[in-house]
Amino acid sequence: MAGGPLKDVEHLHTDTATVRPGGRTARVGEAVIDATLSELSEVGYAALRVDAVAQRAGVNKTTIYRRWGNKVGLVSTALIERRGQLTPPADTGSLRGDLVELLKEIRLGLKVPWVAVLLREAGPRTAASADLYELLDMFWPARFKVSRVIFERALERGELPAGTDPDFLLEMISGPLYFHWLMLGHPLDDAFLDRVADFILHGAQASPPSTDRR
């Protein structure tokens, strides 16, 4: 969105990274990012206040405004920082094994307090939740990019038909977990993850899903 609050967030992140080789700047940056995610975990995005983050981090709020601009820029940078820590799912040598490992990673991710808070707070896409979804839209593509490697490996091994859409399969994997946990309040135990993995595997091997989503 041209001219919007997130226009220069990636630039802000680059700037902070260039002054990271240690010293007070690095310590302040880490303290503020940690404080932001802690505050987010406790109160959610809508109720998060820069003053509270500053107090938790032990810095002046003017430092935060000068470096991150506003709440959107601050939280966006925090998500970008943590986004960089994403690692590819384990290579078990088989698609089913990779699926189970990915499902376990998603389960672990849902237990991260700030992730759980954001998902519960998000709700449907509306004008009122536009800022929050703009933040989430910065996170999901990175998560998908890292996770889709399991299907790329499966295609190379011949476990999936040519034309398979990895992003579609990732949506199919994630959906049952979010609904089971977020909507129904049921635990994501190993038995449930195994059932999801087998169901997705059966459907994925049957025929490549269409990429036409009209």
N, C-alpha and C positions, 0 to 999 in steps of 0.2 A: 504494500500500500504506500504509494508515493508520498513522501513527506511525513509518514507516520512515525510513532515513537520508536519503532524498531529499526528505522532506516540505517542507523549507524552502529547498531549493536555489534555486528561482526567486526567493525572497525575498532570499536571500544575494546573488544576482546583482544584484537591484535596488538593494540597499544599497551594493554596491561601485560601481555606476554613478553613484550620487548623490554620491560623493566623488571623482569622476574628473577634475574640471576642472584637472588639473595638480598639481604639488607632489609631495612624497615619497610620499603615499598612492597616487597614480597610478603612479609609478615602481615602487614595491614590487609593486603589483598586476600590472603588465605583466611584471616580472621573474619573479614566481612562476608566472604562467600560462605564460610561455615555458619556464621550467624544468620545469614539470609535463609539458608536451608533449614536451620533449626527453628527459626521463627515461622517459616512457611509450614513446617511440619506441625507446629502447635496451633496456629491460628488460621491457616489457609491463605490463599492469595488476596482475596477481597479485603480481609482484615489486616493484612500485613502493613506495617508502618515503618518508614525509613528511620524515624526516631528510635523505635524499639530495636531495630537492627543495629543502629549505631551504639546504643547503650549496651547491647549484648556483646558487640565486638570491641567495645572500649575505645571507640573513635568518635570524633566530632561529626555530626551529621553533614556539615558542610564538606567534609572530605568525601563522603559518599556522593553527594550531589555533584561535586566537581569532577569526580572520576567516572561515575556511572550515569549521571544525568537525572534519572528519576527512578521510581519503583520498577517500571517496566524494564528499563535498561539494566537495573541491578539484578532482578530475577532472571532476565534473559541471559545475562553473563554467567550467573550461577549455573543455569541449565547447560550452557555451552561448556563450562568448565567440567562439569560431571559427564557430559556427553562424550568428551574426549577420553574418558576412562573405559568406554565400552570396548570389549574384546570379542573376537569371533567365537562362536560356539565350538565346543570340543569336536574334533574329528574322530568319531568312533569307528569309522570304516564302513558304516551302513547308514542308510537314510533313517531307518527306524531308531537306531541308537542316537543319531543326531537329533531327531525330533524330540525324543524323550529328554535329552540334555537341554535342548532349547526351551522346552516347556518348564523344566526345573529352573532355568534362568529367569523365565518370565515370572514364575512363582516367587522367586527370591526378590525380583524387582518390585513386585506388588507389596512386599513387606517393608520396603524402604518408606519411612514415614512421609516424606514430602511427595513421593510418587502417589501413595495412597490418598493423600489429602487432595492433590490436584485432580485425580480421577473422580473422586467423590464430589468435588466442587464443580467440575466442568459442566455436567448436565448436557442438554442439547445445545447445538450451535445457535445462538441468538445474538442480537445486537448487544445485549447486556453482557454476554460472555466473550465478546470479540477479542479483548485484550488477552484473556486467559488462553483462548484457542490459538492466538498468534504465538504465544509462548510454546504451547504444546506442539504446534506445527513445526517448530524449530527442532524439537526433540525426536518426534516419530521418524522422520526420514533417515536420521542418523541410525536409529535403532534398527530400522528395516534394512538399511544398507549393510550393517554388520551381520544381521541374522540371515539374510537371503543366501549367504554363502553355502548353507547346508544344502539348498536345492541346486545351486550351481555345481557343487561336488557330486550330487546325485545324478545330475544330467551327464556329467563327464563319465560316471561309472555305469551309465546306461540303466539306472534304476527308475528313471522318469522318461516319459515320451517327449520327443522334441516338441517345442512349442509351449511347454509348461510355463505358466506365469508365476514366478516366485512370490511376487508381492501379493497376488491373490491368495496364495496358499498361506502366507503369513497372516492375512486378515482372518482366514478360516481357522487358523490355529489360535489366534489371540481371542477371538470372539467368545468361544465357549468358556475360557478361563475368566474373562471379565464378567460375563453374565452369571456364571456359577458362583463366583466370589462376591462381586459387587452387588448384584441384584438379589440373588437368592441367599447370600450369606453362608454358603456351604464351604467347608474346607477344601483346599486343593491338595488332596492326598495323592500318593503315588498311584493308587488304583485308578483314580479319575484321569490322571495324566496319561497312563497307559491306554485307557479307552480312547482318549482324544487322539493320541498318536496313531493307534491302529485305524481309527475311522478316517483320519486325514490321509494316511498312507494308502488305504484302499481306494479312496476317491481320487487321489493324485495319480495313481498308477493306472486307473481305468482309462482316462482320456485327458488331454490337456484342457484346462479351463479356458473359456473364451476370454479374450482381453477387451471385447466390446462391452462396455458397461453402460450403454445407453438405456 
